[in-house]
Amino acid sequence: MISDSTTPVSHASITDVAAMAGVSTATVSRVINGQRAQNDGIARRVLKAADALHYSANNAASTLRSNVTHLLGLILPDPHQAFAAELLAELEPAIEHAGLQLLVGIGPDAQTQHDRIAAMATRKVDGLVIVPPDDAQPDPELEALARTMPIVQISGPVISSRISWVGIDQSAAMQIALDHLSAHNAGAVAFFGDTVDSDDAAERYMTFQTSMSMRNMDSEPAWTTFGPSTVTRGYDDAMALFTARGRRPDSIICSSDAIAAGALIALHELGVHVPDEVCIIGAGDSTMAQALHPSLSSLRPPIAPIVKATLRLMHKGPTGKRWLPSHTAFSPQLIERQSTATPRFGSSDMEFPGIDPG
C-alpha cells in the first residue's frame, strides 16, 4: 500500500512525545490508546505533543519489531490482604515512573495462578512479578517461561529454581520480636504461628525455638499453636491457653495482626490486662493494628526495599549462561504501640517508651 505523500512521515518515539508533554511514557500510551479520558488537561497536552510530532499508535510497530511491550505482569493471590495491597500501592507508581504499564492478575490458588501466568505470557509482557498462594507448587511451564523473560517471586515458598526471590527475612523478624519482648522484661513467650506447612511458619518457629535460651526466655509446648491467620483462630487459641490450668505466658508473638486481634479480644473478655500482664506482638502492621484497643505493636513489612529489589532484578534479568537467580530477604521494622508499652528492662527511671501513633 502506498502512503499519502502529503502525510508527514514521523520518526518520533513515545519517549519524544512524553518529553514534550512532560508526562511518563505510560501516560502517553494510555492517552493514545484511548485508555484515559481525552478531555482533561494532561490528555490534551499529550495529544497536542503527538500531533506536533506526527506520532500515532501505529508507531507501536517498532515495539513489536523489538519484542518489547512495556508491560509488566503482577500476579496476586488476594489484593485485599494488607501485604498485597501495600505492595500494589508501592509498585504501581514505580512501574509508571519507569515508563511501563502494570497488568494485574488475581489467582487465589495454584491452578488459577497458573492460568493467569499463561494469560500474561500470551500478552507478551516484558516480565512477571508473582506473589504465590498458600498452595503454590513448582510449575514446569513457569520454569520454561523463565527462560524467555525475567520473573521475580515475592515472598512465599520458592516455586521455581530459575526465578529470583525477594521477601521478608522471617528469622530476623522473630529475632526482632524476641529482642523487643526481652527488653520489656518478658520471660515466658507463646507463639501463635500460621499454617504449619508454610515455609515462613517453619522458619519463624525454628528461630523461636533456638533463640529463647539465648535470651533467658522460655516457652512450653502447649503455648505454640499453628493454624489459619484469622481473628477467630487467635481468639480460640488465647481463650484455651488462658483458661487452662497451670503456668501462663507473659507475652504472645502472633504471625499476623488478625491472630493478634483475636488474642486481644479473648484476653479482654477474661480480664487479663494488656500489656500489664501480657504483651502481644502482631505482624503486617495493618490498619487493624492501629484501630485495636490497646493498639497493637506489629512488625511492618519492608515493602519499599522489596519493590526496589524486584525492579532491579527485573531490569537485570538472566544475563549469560552463568546467571543464577538471587534470594534477597529484608528485615521488617517493629512498630511499637500500646500492646507492649511496659517499662524497659534496666531503665533507671522506669519510663514507658515512646509509642508510634500510626
C-alpha positions as CSV (number, residue, x, y, z in Angstrom):
1,M,0.0,0.0,0.0
2,I,1.3,3.4,-0.9
3,S,1.0,6.1,1.8
4,D,-0.4,9.5,1.1
5,S,2.6,11.7,0.1
6,T,1.0,14.7,1.9
7,T,1.1,12.9,5.2
8,P,4.4,13.6,7.0
9,V,6.5,10.6,7.9
10,S,7.1,10.6,11.7
11,H,10.3,9.3,13.3
12,A,9.2,10.4,16.7
13,S,9.0,7.8,19.5
14,I,6.7,7.6,22.5
15,T,9.6,8.9,24.6
16,D,9.7,12.1,22.5
17,V,6.0,12.6,23.0
18,A,6.4,12.1,26.7
19,A,9.2,14.5,27.0
20,M,7.4,17.2,25.0
21,A,4.2,16.7,27.1
22,G,6.1,16.4,30.4
23,V,4.5,13.1,31.4
24,S,5.6,9.4,31.5
25,T,5.5,7.1,28.5
26,A,2.9,5.0,30.3
27,T,0.6,8.1,30.4
28,V,1.2,8.7,26.7
29,S,0.3,5.1,25.9
30,R,-2.9,5.3,27.8
31,V,-4.0,8.5,26.1
32,I,-3.1,7.4,22.6
33,N,-4.8,4.0,23.0
34,G,-8.0,5.6,24.4
35,Q,-7.5,4.2,28.0
36,R,-7.6,7.7,29.5
37,A,-10.3,10.4,29.1
38,Q,-9.2,12.8,26.5
39,N,-10.9,15.9,27.9
40,D,-8.5,16.5,30.8
41,G,-5.5,18.8,30.8
42,I,-2.9,16.1,30.7
43,A,-4.6,14.2,27.9
44,R,-4.9,17.4,25.8
45,R,-1.2,18.1,26.4
46,V,-0.3,14.6,25.2
47,L,-2.5,14.8,22.1
48,K,-1.0,18.2,21.2
49,A,2.5,16.9,21.5
50,A,1.6,13.8,19.5
51,D,0.1,15.9,16.8
52,A,3.1,18.3,16.7
53,L,5.4,15.3,16.3
54,H,3.1,13.4,13.9
55,Y,3.1,10.5,16.3
56,S,0.3,7.9,16.4
57,A,-0.4,4.5,17.9
58,N,0.9,3.0,14.6
59,N,4.4,3.9,15.9
60,A,3.9,0.9,18.2
61,A,5.1,-1.2,15.2
62,S,8.6,-0.5,16.3
63,T,7.8,-2.0,19.7
64,L,6.5,-5.2,18.0
65,R,9.7,-5.5,16.0
66,S,11.8,-5.2,19.1
67,N,9.6,-7.7,21.1
68,V,9.2,-5.1,23.9
69,T,5.7,-4.3,25.1
70,H,6.5,-2.0,28.1
71,L,4.1,-4.2,30.1
72,L,4.8,-5.8,33.4
73,G,2.6,-8.5,34.9
74,L,1.8,-8.9,38.6
75,I,0.0,-12.0,39.9
76,L,-1.5,-11.7,43.4
77,P,-3.4,-14.3,45.5
78,D,-5.7,-11.7,47.1
79,P,-5.4,-7.9,46.5
80,H,-7.4,-7.2,49.7
81,Q,-4.7,-8.7,52.0
82,A,-2.7,-6.0,53.7
83,F,0.7,-7.1,52.3
84,A,-0.7,-7.4,48.7
85,A,-2.5,-4.0,48.9
86,E,0.7,-2.2,50.2
87,L,2.8,-4.0,47.6
88,L,0.5,-2.8,44.8
89,A,0.4,0.7,46.1
90,E,4.2,0.9,46.1
91,L,4.8,-1.0,42.9
92,E,2.3,0.8,40.6
93,P,3.8,4.3,40.7
94,A,7.3,2.9,40.5
95,I,6.3,1.0,37.3
96,E,4.7,4.1,35.8
97,H,7.8,6.2,36.6
98,A,9.9,3.6,34.7
99,G,7.7,4.1,31.6
100,L,5.9,0.8,31.9
101,Q,2.3,-0.3,32.4
102,L,1.2,-2.8,35.1
103,L,-1.2,-5.7,34.3
104,V,-2.6,-7.3,37.5
105,G,-4.0,-10.8,37.6
106,I,-5.7,-12.4,40.7
107,G,-5.0,-16.0,41.5
108,P,-6.1,-17.2,44.9
109,D,-4.9,-20.8,44.3
110,A,-2.2,-22.5,42.4
111,Q,-4.3,-23.5,39.4
112,T,-5.8,-20.1,38.9
113,Q,-2.4,-18.5,39.2
114,H,-1.1,-21.0,36.5
115,D,-3.9,-19.7,34.2
116,R,-3.1,-16.1,35.0
117,I,0.5,-16.6,34.2
118,A,-0.3,-18.2,30.9
119,A,-2.6,-15.3,30.0
120,M,0.3,-12.8,30.9
121,A,2.6,-14.8,28.6
122,T,0.0,-14.5,25.8
123,R,0.0,-10.7,26.3
124,K,3.8,-10.9,25.8
125,V,4.6,-9.0,29.0
126,D,8.2,-8.0,29.4
127,G,8.4,-9.6,32.8
128,L,6.4,-11.1,35.7
129,V,6.2,-10.5,39.4
130,I,4.5,-13.3,41.3
131,V,3.1,-13.4,44.9
132,P,2.3,-17.1,45.2
133,P,-0.8,-18.5,47.1
134,D,-0.5,-20.8,50.1
135,D,-0.9,-24.0,48.0
136,A,1.8,-23.0,45.5
137,Q,3.7,-25.8,43.8
138,P,6.6,-26.0,41.4
139,D,5.3,-25.3,37.9
140,P,7.2,-26.8,34.9
141,E,5.6,-24.3,32.5
142,L,6.8,-21.4,34.7
143,E,10.3,-22.9,34.5
144,A,10.2,-22.8,30.7
145,L,8.8,-19.3,30.7
146,A,11.6,-18.1,33.0
147,R,14.0,-18.8,30.1
148,T,12.3,-16.2,28.0
149,M,11.6,-13.3,30.4
150,P,12.6,-12.1,33.8
151,I,10.4,-13.4,36.6
152,V,10.6,-12.4,40.3
153,Q,8.8,-14.1,43.1
154,I,7.8,-12.0,46.2
155,S,7.5,-14.0,49.5
156,G,6.1,-17.4,50.0
157,P,7.7,-20.9,49.2
158,V,10.1,-21.0,46.3
159,I,8.1,-22.1,43.3
160,S,11.0,-22.3,40.8
161,S,14.8,-22.7,40.9
162,R,15.0,-20.5,37.9
163,I,13.5,-17.3,39.2
164,S,14.7,-14.8,41.8
165,W,13.1,-14.5,45.2
166,V,12.5,-11.3,47.2
167,G,10.8,-11.2,50.6
168,I,10.8,-10.9,54.3
169,D,13.6,-12.3,56.5
170,Q,11.4,-14.4,58.8
171,S,14.3,-15.4,61.1
172,A,15.2,-11.7,61.6
173,A,11.5,-10.9,62.2
174,M,11.4,-13.4,65.1
175,Q,14.7,-12.1,66.5
176,I,13.4,-8.6,66.5
177,A,10.2,-9.6,68.3
178,L,12.1,-11.6,70.9
179,D,14.6,-8.8,71.5
180,H,11.8,-6.3,72.0
181,L,10.0,-8.6,74.5
182,S,13.2,-9.3,76.3
183,A,13.9,-5.6,76.7
184,H,10.4,-5.3,78.3
185,N,11.0,-7.9,80.9
186,A,9.2,-10.8,79.2
187,G,10.4,-14.2,80.1
188,A,7.7,-16.7,79.1
189,V,6.6,-16.5,75.5
190,A,3.8,-18.1,73.5
191,F,3.8,-18.3,69.7
192,F,0.7,-18.4,67.6
193,G,2.0,-19.3,64.1
194,D,0.2,-19.6,60.8
195,T,-0.4,-22.8,58.7
196,V,2.1,-25.4,59.8
197,D,3.1,-26.4,56.2
198,S,4.1,-22.8,55.4
199,D,7.8,-22.2,54.8
200,D,7.5,-18.9,56.6
201,A,5.9,-20.5,59.6
202,A,8.6,-23.2,59.7
203,E,11.4,-20.6,59.6
204,R,9.8,-18.4,62.3
205,Y,9.2,-21.5,64.6
206,M,12.8,-22.7,64.2
207,T,14.1,-19.3,65.1
208,F,11.7,-19.1,68.0
209,Q,12.9,-22.4,69.4
210,T,16.6,-21.8,69.0
211,S,16.6,-18.2,70.2
212,M,14.7,-18.5,73.5
213,S,17.6,-19.8,75.7
214,M,20.0,-17.1,74.4
215,R,17.7,-14.5,76.0
216,N,17.0,-16.4,79.2
217,M,13.4,-16.8,78.0
218,D,11.4,-20.0,77.8
219,S,8.2,-21.5,76.4
220,E,6.1,-24.6,76.9
221,P,4.9,-26.9,74.1
222,A,1.2,-26.1,74.7
223,W,2.0,-22.4,74.1
224,T,2.9,-22.9,70.5
225,T,-0.1,-23.3,68.1
226,F,-0.5,-23.3,64.3
227,G,-3.5,-22.5,62.1
228,P,-5.2,-20.0,59.8
229,S,-4.4,-16.3,60.1
230,T,-7.8,-15.3,61.3
231,V,-9.3,-13.4,64.3
232,T,-11.4,-16.4,65.3
233,R,-8.3,-18.6,65.5
234,G,-6.4,-16.1,67.6
235,Y,-9.4,-15.8,69.9
236,D,-9.9,-19.6,70.3
237,D,-6.2,-20.3,71.0
238,A,-5.8,-17.4,73.5
239,M,-9.1,-18.5,75.3
240,A,-7.9,-22.1,75.5
241,L,-4.4,-21.1,76.7
242,F,-5.5,-18.7,79.4
243,T,-8.4,-20.8,80.8
244,A,-6.3,-23.9,81.2
245,R,-4.7,-24.8,84.5
246,G,-1.1,-24.2,85.1
247,R,1.5,-21.6,84.2
248,R,0.7,-18.8,81.7
249,P,2.9,-16.9,79.3
250,D,3.6,-13.2,79.9
251,S,3.8,-12.4,76.1
252,I,2.5,-13.7,72.8
253,I,4.1,-13.4,69.3
254,C,1.5,-13.8,66.5
255,S,2.3,-14.4,62.9
256,S,-0.4,-11.9,61.8
257,D,-2.3,-8.9,63.1
258,A,-5.6,-10.8,62.7
259,I,-4.4,-13.6,65.0
260,A,-3.2,-11.0,67.5
261,A,-6.6,-9.1,67.3
262,G,-8.4,-12.3,68.3
263,A,-6.0,-12.9,71.2
264,L,-6.6,-9.3,72.4
265,I,-10.4,-9.8,72.3
266,A,-10.1,-13.1,74.3
267,L,-7.8,-11.6,76.9
268,H,-10.1,-8.6,77.4
269,E,-13.1,-11.0,78.0
270,L,-11.0,-12.9,80.5
271,G,-9.9,-9.8,82.4
272,V,-6.3,-10.3,81.5
273,H,-4.7,-6.8,81.1
274,V,-2.6,-6.0,78.0
275,P,0.3,-5.0,78.3
276,D,0.5,-5.1,82.1
277,E,0.0,-8.8,82.4
278,V,0.6,-10.0,78.8
279,C,2.4,-8.3,75.9
280,I,1.3,-9.0,72.4
281,I,3.1,-8.5,69.0
282,G,1.4,-9.0,65.6
283,A,2.8,-9.0,62.1
284,G,1.8,-7.0,59.0
285,D,1.3,-3.6,60.5
286,S,-2.2,-3.4,59.0
287,T,-4.8,-0.7,59.6
288,M,-6.3,-3.1,62.2
289,A,-3.2,-2.8,64.3
290,Q,-3.8,0.9,64.8
291,A,-7.5,0.6,65.3
292,L,-7.4,-2.0,68.1
293,H,-7.6,-1.1,71.8
294,P,-5.0,-1.3,73.0
295,S,-3.3,-0.5,69.8
296,L,-1.1,-3.4,68.5
297,S,2.7,-3.5,68.3
298,S,3.4,-5.1,64.9
299,L,6.2,-6.0,62.5
300,R,5.9,-3.7,59.5
301,P,6.9,-5.5,56.2
302,P,9.7,-3.9,54.2
303,I,7.6,-3.1,51.2
304,A,9.8,-0.3,49.7
305,P,13.1,-2.2,49.7
306,I,11.2,-5.3,48.3
307,V,9.8,-3.3,45.4
308,K,13.2,-1.6,44.7
309,A,15.0,-5.0,44.7
310,T,12.2,-6.5,42.5
311,L,12.5,-3.8,39.8
312,R,16.3,-4.1,39.9
313,L,16.1,-7.8,39.3
314,M,13.5,-7.3,36.6
315,H,15.8,-4.9,34.8
316,K,18.8,-7.1,35.1
317,G,17.2,-10.4,34.1
318,P,19.1,-13.5,33.2
319,T,22.5,-12.4,31.8
320,G,24.6,-15.0,30.3
321,K,25.0,-18.8,30.8
322,R,26.3,-18.4,34.4
323,W,23.4,-16.3,35.6
324,L,21.8,-17.7,38.8
325,P,18.6,-16.5,40.5
326,S,19.1,-14.5,43.7
327,H,17.5,-14.8,47.1
328,T,17.1,-11.4,48.8
329,A,15.4,-11.1,52.3
330,F,14.8,-7.9,54.1
331,S,14.2,-7.4,57.8
332,P,10.9,-5.9,58.9
333,Q,10.6,-3.0,61.3
334,L,8.9,-3.3,64.7
335,I,6.3,-0.5,65.2
336,E,5.8,-0.3,69.0
337,R,2.3,0.6,70.2
338,Q,0.3,0.1,73.4
339,S,0.2,-3.7,73.4
340,T,3.9,-3.8,74.5
341,A,4.1,-0.5,76.3
342,T,5.7,-1.7,79.5
343,P,8.8,-0.3,81.2
344,R,12.0,-1.3,79.6
345,F,14.3,-3.7,81.4
346,G,17.2,-1.9,83.2
347,S,15.7,1.6,82.9
348,S,16.7,3.6,85.9
349,D,13.6,5.8,85.9
350,M,11.3,3.0,84.5
351,E,9.8,5.4,82.0
352,F,7.5,4.0,79.4
353,P,8.9,4.0,75.8
354,G,7.6,6.3,73.1
355,I,4.7,4.9,71.2
356,D,4.3,5.1,67.5
357,P,0.9,6.8,67.0
358,G,0.4,5.4,63.5
